[in-house]
Amino acid sequence: MQSLPMHRSILAVDIEKSTSPLRTNPIKEELRRQIYRLLDEAMTTAGIASRHVDPFEDRGDGVLALIHPVDEIPKTLLLNPFVPELTRLLLDYNTSLPSGEKARLGLRLRVVFHAGEVHYDGRGYFGEELDVACRLLDAPRFKKCLRETEAPLVLVVSEGIYWSIVRHDYDGICGASFRPLVRLQVSGRRRLGYVHIPHEAPAMAAVGAPVPTFPRRLSTGPSAA
């Protein structure tokens, strides 16, 4: 029997420099442990419980999370407070490391937020909307955005998320801080990703408080995706 489409908010994260020669297998294991811990803590802060999330899908140096139901977990929660809280946790973790260990154990993440129909066939999740999310996450232009900042996290959202959520400036979400920097084609359609770099100050993640966001000026030359 064919699988049926299920609507999900699609969140995926990927570790920067996961293939660095400094990242031995024991280091990779520790970084994976930290990623799952930080995701769990940030989701708890945002009110996202295990019943709202399909089992995480491991990506080796990253994690895919599919979130539902939409009525209990509106998409705004993933932009605020989830992303600010994840940023704060990353800052705390990186600051706690001895200076000599930051190159090996430091964590910086690329994060993608999209939504759409997904399928599950008993072996894993698949579908065009997951293809879109993964292509946005791995786009060379997006990777370049992380290299050009000292922030511990950069976020890219799909066009659908930008136009339905971000541009409306819901509480704690500053649409002006998202820039259309990632361009690619998936399934014969042109896709656009809007990049946001959360402010580095830990004070931004005060739960329940408006989150200040500050646009960063990045290159908008031709995409290498």
Secondary structure in CASP SS format (residue, H / E / C, confidence):
PFRMAT SS
TARGET T0000
AUTHOR 0000-0000-0000
METHOD secondary structure of the structure
MODEL  1
M C 1.00
Q C 1.00
S C 1.00
L C 1.00
P C 1.00
M E 1.00
H E 1.00
R E 1.00
S E 1.00
I E 1.00
L E 1.00
A E 1.00
V E 1.00
D E 1.00
I E 1.00
E C 1.00
K C 1.00
S C 1.00
T C 1.00
S C 1.00
P C 1.00
L C 1.00
R C 1.00
T C 1.00
N H 1.00
P H 1.00
I H 1.00
K H 1.00
E H 1.00
E H 1.00
L H 1.00
R H 1.00
R H 1.00
Q H 1.00
I H 1.00
Y H 1.00
R H 1.00
L H 1.00
L H 1.00
D H 1.00
E H 1.00
A H 1.00
M H 1.00
T H 1.00
T H 1.00
A C 1.00
G C 1.00
I C 1.00
A C 1.00
S H 1.00
R H 1.00
H H 1.00
V E 1.00
D C 1.00
P C 1.00
F C 1.00
E E 1.00
D E 1.00
R C 1.00
G C 1.00
D C 1.00
G E 1.00
V E 1.00
L E 1.00
A E 1.00
L E 1.00
I E 1.00
H C 1.00
P C 1.00
V C 1.00
D C 1.00
E C 1.00
I C 1.00
P C 1.00
K C 1.00
T H 1.00
L H 1.00
L H 1.00
L H 1.00
N H 1.00
P H 1.00
F H 1.00
V H 1.00
P H 1.00
E H 1.00
L H 1.00
T H 1.00
R H 1.00
L H 1.00
L H 1.00
L H 1.00
D H 1.00
Y H 1.00
N H 1.00
T H 1.00
S H 1.00
L C 1.00
P C 1.00
S H 1.00
G H 1.00
E H 1.00
K H 1.00
A H 1.00
R H 1.00
L H 1.00
G C 1.00
L C 1.00
R C 1.00
L E 1.00
R E 1.00
V E 1.00
V E 1.00
F E 1.00
H E 1.00
A E 1.00
G E 1.00
E E 1.00
V E 1.00
H E 1.00
Y E 1.00
D C 1.00
G C 1.00
R C 1.00
G C 1.00
Y E 1.00
F E 1.00
G C 1.00
E H 1.00
E H 1.00
L H 1.00
D H 1.00
V H 1.00
A H 1.00
C H 1.00
R H 1.00
L H 1.00
L H 1.00
D H 1.00
A C 1.00
P H 1.00
R H 1.00
F H 1.00
K H 1.00
K H 1.00
C H 1.00
L H 1.00
R H 1.00
E C 1.00
T C 1.00
E C 1.00
A C 1.00
P C 1.00
L E 1.00
V E 1.00
L E 1.00
V E 1.00
V E 1.00
S E 1.00
E H 1.00
G H 1.00
I H 1.00
Y H 1.00
W H 1.00
S H 1.00
I C 1.00
V H 1.00
R H 1.00
H H 1.00
D C 1.00
Y C 1.00
D C 1.00
G C 1.00
I C 1.00
C C 1.00
G H 1.00
A H 1.00
S H 1.00
F C 1.00
R E 1.00
P E 1.00
L E 1.00
V E 1.00
R E 1.00
L E 1.00
Q E 1.00
V E 1.00
S C 1.00
G C 1.00
R E 1.00
R E 1.00
R E 1.00
L E 1.00
G E 1.00
Y E 1.00
V E 1.00
H E 1.00
I C 1.00
P C 1.00
H C 1.00
E C 1.00
A C 1.00
P H 1.00
A H 1.00
M H 1.00
A H 1.00
A C 1.00
V C 1.00
G C 1.00
A C 1.00
P C 1.00
V C 1.00
P C 1.00
T C 1.00
F C 1.00
P C 1.00
R C 1.00
R C 1.00
L C 1.00
S C 1.00
T C 1.00
G C 1.00
P C 1.00
S C 1.00
A C 1.00
A C 1.00
END
